[in-house]
Amino acid sequence: MRPRLETESHRSWSTEEVEQRRALSYWIDTVCDRFLALEIDSTVRDRFRARLEQAELGSATINSLDADAQRVRRTQANLARSHEQVFIVLQLRQGVVRFRQLGQEAIVRAGESVFIDGAQPYELESVQMTRALALRMPEPWLKHWIPHPERFPARLFSGGGWNSALNAALANIDVDACDTLALPRDAVAENIASLLALAMGRQATTEITLVDELVSTLRSRLEEAELSPDRKS
């Protein structure tokens, strides 16, 4: 697929570039190819519109996503096709979304952010047009600041304190403005990762416990029908 605009610093794809009857399938292909392997459906298939803009921010990737009402799922089948473990902080700039992951649920409103574990299934649903910024972060890089990011599925960042500082920093990130940042892109990404750790609190940097290991193991094996307390391994 060919984006309408692609330079070293800025890439974009839009459903305006294809026939309306192909808009949703084009969007699914684009998101899976350029962002994350996902299942997507919409209640407005016949008039669906969406746009993805993307730029590199050091080791992280900025994704600006505008889309009509949609239901997004990260399934086990999607995970089986993925080769890179990533985490995402998604800031909503317009609309409302309902996000669910590993038994946790968050209602995200404009100006708020939610943390997503890309290595686990999740669901995201919006009933109206939304605008969002998604900062996609590779696991090895993020673990320099947050040793165990998998502890925080569906963590909502709202209100004051460091949550407010994180959301304010994300609100100032824009694909079009990356070339005019006062600091190198990797420095900006590192500052956001630091704010993310501060917003998560001391639990983000403490050592993992036996309970954490047990919870992590159970989460990773929930799909196993034969899993039981009597099984040895």
C-alpha positions as CSV (number, residue, x, y, z in Angstrom):
1,M,0.0,0.0,0.0
2,R,1.2,3.5,-0.7
3,P,0.7,6.3,1.8
4,R,-0.2,9.7,0.5
5,L,2.8,11.3,2.2
6,E,6.0,9.5,3.2
7,T,9.3,11.2,4.1
8,E,12.1,10.3,6.5
9,S,10.3,12.0,9.4
10,H,6.6,11.8,8.6
11,R,4.4,9.1,7.0
12,S,0.6,9.2,6.6
13,W,-2.2,6.9,5.3
14,S,-5.9,7.9,4.8
15,T,-9.0,6.2,3.6
16,E,-9.6,9.2,1.4
17,E,-7.1,7.6,-1.0
18,V,-9.4,4.6,-1.7
19,E,-12.9,3.9,-2.8
20,Q,-15.5,4.1,0.0
21,R,-16.4,0.5,-0.3
22,R,-12.8,-0.5,0.4
23,A,-12.2,2.1,3.2
24,L,-12.6,-0.2,6.2
25,S,-10.5,-3.1,4.7
26,Y,-7.8,-0.5,3.7
27,W,-7.8,0.8,7.3
28,I,-7.4,-2.7,8.7
29,D,-4.5,-3.5,6.4
30,T,-2.8,-0.2,7.2
31,V,-3.1,-0.6,10.9
32,C,-1.9,-4.2,10.9
33,D,1.0,-3.3,8.6
34,R,2.1,-0.1,10.2
35,F,1.0,-0.1,13.8
36,L,-0.1,-3.4,15.4
37,A,-1.9,-6.6,14.2
38,L,-5.5,-6.1,15.2
39,E,-9.1,-7.1,14.4
40,I,-11.2,-4.1,13.5
41,D,-14.9,-3.6,12.8
42,S,-17.2,-0.6,12.5
43,T,-20.9,0.2,12.8
44,V,-20.5,2.7,10.0
45,R,-18.8,0.5,7.4
46,D,-20.6,2.2,4.5
47,R,-19.1,5.6,5.4
48,F,-16.1,4.8,7.4
49,R,-13.2,7.3,7.5
50,A,-9.8,7.1,9.2
51,R,-6.3,8.5,9.0
52,L,-2.9,7.4,10.4
53,E,0.1,9.7,10.7
54,Q,3.4,8.3,12.0
55,A,6.8,9.6,12.9
56,E,9.8,8.2,14.8
57,L,10.6,9.6,18.3
58,G,13.9,8.0,19.1
59,S,13.3,4.4,19.9
60,A,9.6,5.0,20.2
61,T,7.0,5.7,17.4
62,I,4.4,8.4,17.4
63,N,1.0,7.4,15.9
64,S,-1.7,9.9,15.3
65,L,-5.0,8.1,14.7
66,D,-8.3,9.7,13.6
67,A,-11.1,7.2,13.0
68,D,-14.9,6.8,12.9
69,A,-16.7,4.5,15.4
70,Q,-14.9,1.2,15.6
71,R,-14.3,-1.9,17.7
72,V,-10.7,-3.0,18.0
73,R,-9.5,-6.3,19.3
74,R,-6.0,-7.7,19.9
75,T,-6.6,-11.5,19.7
76,Q,-4.5,-14.6,20.4
77,A,-4.3,-15.1,16.6
78,N,-2.9,-11.6,16.2
79,L,-0.4,-12.3,19.0
80,A,0.8,-15.5,17.3
81,R,1.7,-13.4,14.2
82,S,3.6,-10.8,16.2
83,H,7.4,-11.0,16.7
84,E,8.0,-7.8,18.7
85,Q,6.8,-7.1,22.2
86,V,5.6,-3.5,22.6
87,F,3.8,-1.3,25.0
88,I,1.6,1.6,24.1
89,V,0.4,4.7,25.9
90,L,-2.7,6.0,24.2
91,Q,-3.9,9.5,24.8
92,L,-7.4,10.4,23.6
93,R,-7.7,13.9,22.1
94,Q,-11.4,13.7,21.0
95,G,-14.2,11.3,21.9
96,V,-14.5,8.5,24.5
97,V,-13.3,4.9,24.3
98,R,-13.9,1.9,26.5
99,F,-10.7,-0.2,27.0
100,R,-10.5,-3.7,28.5
101,Q,-7.4,-5.9,29.1
102,L,-6.8,-8.8,31.5
103,G,-9.9,-8.2,33.5
104,Q,-9.2,-4.4,33.9
105,E,-11.4,-1.8,32.3
106,A,-10.9,1.9,31.7
107,I,-13.2,4.6,30.3
108,V,-10.8,7.0,28.5
109,R,-11.9,10.6,27.8
110,A,-10.3,13.4,26.0
111,G,-7.1,14.5,27.7
112,E,-6.7,11.2,29.5
113,S,-4.3,8.3,28.7
114,V,-4.3,4.6,29.1
115,F,-1.5,2.0,29.2
116,I,-1.7,-1.0,26.9
117,D,0.3,-4.2,27.0
118,G,0.8,-5.2,23.3
119,A,1.7,-8.7,24.3
120,Q,-1.7,-9.5,25.7
121,P,-5.2,-9.6,24.2
122,Y,-7.3,-6.5,24.6
123,E,-10.5,-4.7,23.4
124,L,-11.1,-1.1,22.6
125,E,-14.5,0.3,21.6
126,S,-15.6,3.8,20.5
127,V,-19.2,4.7,19.4
128,Q,-18.2,7.9,17.8
129,M,-15.3,9.5,15.9
130,T,-12.1,9.7,18.0
131,R,-8.7,11.3,17.7
132,A,-5.8,9.9,19.6
133,L,-2.1,9.8,19.9
134,A,-0.5,6.4,20.5
135,L,3.2,6.2,21.6
136,R,4.4,2.8,20.7
137,M,7.4,1.7,22.8
138,P,9.5,-1.5,22.4
139,E,9.7,-3.6,25.6
140,P,13.6,-3.7,26.0
141,W,13.7,0.1,25.7
142,L,10.8,0.8,28.1
143,K,12.3,-1.5,30.7
144,H,15.1,0.9,31.3
145,W,12.5,3.0,33.1
146,I,9.8,0.5,34.1
147,P,11.3,-2.9,34.8
148,H,7.9,-4.7,34.8
149,P,5.5,-2.8,32.5
150,E,3.3,-5.8,32.3
151,R,2.0,-5.0,35.8
152,F,-0.1,-2.1,34.5
153,P,-2.7,-3.4,31.9
154,A,-5.4,-0.8,31.3
155,R,-3.8,1.7,33.7
156,L,-5.7,5.0,33.3
157,F,-3.9,8.3,33.7
158,S,-6.2,11.1,34.7
159,G,-6.5,13.8,37.3
160,G,-3.6,15.7,38.8
161,G,0.0,15.1,40.0
162,W,2.3,13.1,37.7
163,N,-0.7,11.9,35.7
164,S,-1.3,15.5,34.7
165,A,2.3,16.0,33.9
166,L,2.4,13.0,31.6
167,N,-0.8,14.0,29.9
168,A,0.4,17.5,29.3
169,A,3.7,16.2,27.8
170,L,1.8,13.8,25.5
171,A,-0.6,16.6,24.5
172,N,2.4,18.6,23.2
173,I,3.6,15.8,21.0
174,D,2.5,16.2,17.3
175,V,3.7,14.3,14.2
176,D,4.0,17.5,12.2
177,A,6.1,19.3,14.9
178,C,8.8,16.6,15.4
179,D,11.3,18.5,13.2
180,T,11.0,21.6,15.4
181,L,11.5,20.1,18.8
182,A,14.0,21.9,21.0
183,L,15.6,18.6,22.1
184,P,16.7,15.5,20.0
185,R,13.8,13.1,19.5
186,D,15.3,10.4,21.6
187,A,15.7,12.8,24.5
188,V,12.0,13.7,24.2
189,A,11.0,10.0,24.2
190,E,13.1,9.4,27.3
191,N,11.5,12.3,29.1
192,I,8.1,10.8,28.4
193,A,9.2,7.4,29.6
194,S,10.4,9.0,32.8
195,L,7.0,10.8,33.3
196,L,5.3,7.5,32.6
197,A,7.3,5.8,35.4
198,L,6.5,8.7,37.8
199,A,2.8,8.5,37.0
200,M,2.8,4.8,37.7
201,G,4.4,5.3,41.1
202,R,6.9,3.3,43.1
203,Q,5.4,0.0,42.1
204,A,6.7,0.6,38.6
205,T,10.3,0.4,39.7
206,T,10.2,-2.1,42.6
207,E,11.4,-5.7,42.3
208,I,9.0,-8.4,41.1
209,T,7.7,-10.7,43.8
210,L,6.6,-14.3,43.8
211,V,3.0,-13.2,43.7
212,D,3.8,-11.1,40.7
213,E,5.4,-14.1,39.0
214,L,2.4,-16.3,39.7
215,V,-0.1,-13.6,38.4
216,S,2.0,-13.2,35.3
217,T,2.1,-16.9,34.7
218,L,-1.6,-17.3,35.1
219,R,-2.3,-14.4,32.7
220,S,-0.1,-15.9,30.1
221,R,-1.8,-19.3,30.3
222,L,-5.5,-18.4,30.8
223,E,-6.3,-19.7,27.3
224,E,-5.1,-23.2,28.2
225,A,-8.2,-25.4,28.7
226,E,-6.3,-28.1,30.6
227,L,-4.7,-25.6,33.1
228,S,-5.6,-26.7,36.7
229,P,-4.2,-26.4,40.2
230,D,-3.1,-30.1,40.0
231,R,-1.0,-29.7,36.9
232,K,2.7,-29.7,37.7
233,S,4.0,-27.6,34.8
